[in-house]
Amino acid sequence: MDKLKAVFLDRDGTIIYDVGYPKDPKQVQLLPGVVEALTKIKGYGFQLVMVSNQSGVGRGRISSEEAESVHHQVLADLDRHGIKLDAFYYCFHSPEERCSCRKPSPEMLVRAAKELDINLVRSFMVGDKQIDIEAGKRAGCKTIFMGNNFVSGNLVPMPDFIASNWSEALPYILDK
């Protein structure tokens, strides 16, 4: 049987508004177009896998309990629209801890690929930061930079596609 294809999703700034170290579930708000896009992506046979750095825990800005309550709210909001993530992976370390799982390391994507039988070359990494793009590239995925804060120039690696929102990203994913 062929390996599965996936769309790896950063969380803050990609699925929900980035409010900076969210600690209260009331801060969770899905971005416009997320529900429609993820529903279509799932309908095309992709696995949906969240991969997110949450260094607020490692930095002591939020507790693990607060991080968990925000995570559960994200899942509940998606579930309310019939969207189920196939898996989720978080790195709670601060950058200073120099762990092996924190993006731009591809470790969370590679681990998901092993655990879920995903073909990384047929998959996409969608995120709003350069570290998301680097993690996706290092894992062998096609990459989409999401948002309006992309600055070109000497950023390496460059994303395969730049989308200001999910309406722009969705056709690229479904076409590839």
Secondary structure, DSSP 8 states (H G I E B T S, - for coil): ---BEEEEE-SBTTTB---SS--SGGG--B-TTHHHHHHHHHHTTEEEEEEEE-HHHHTTSS-HHHHHHHHHHHHHHHHHTT---SEEEEE---GGG--SSSTTSSHHHHHHHHHHTB-GGG-EEEESSHHHHHHHHHHT-EEEEESS----SS-SS--SEEESSHHHHHHHHHH-
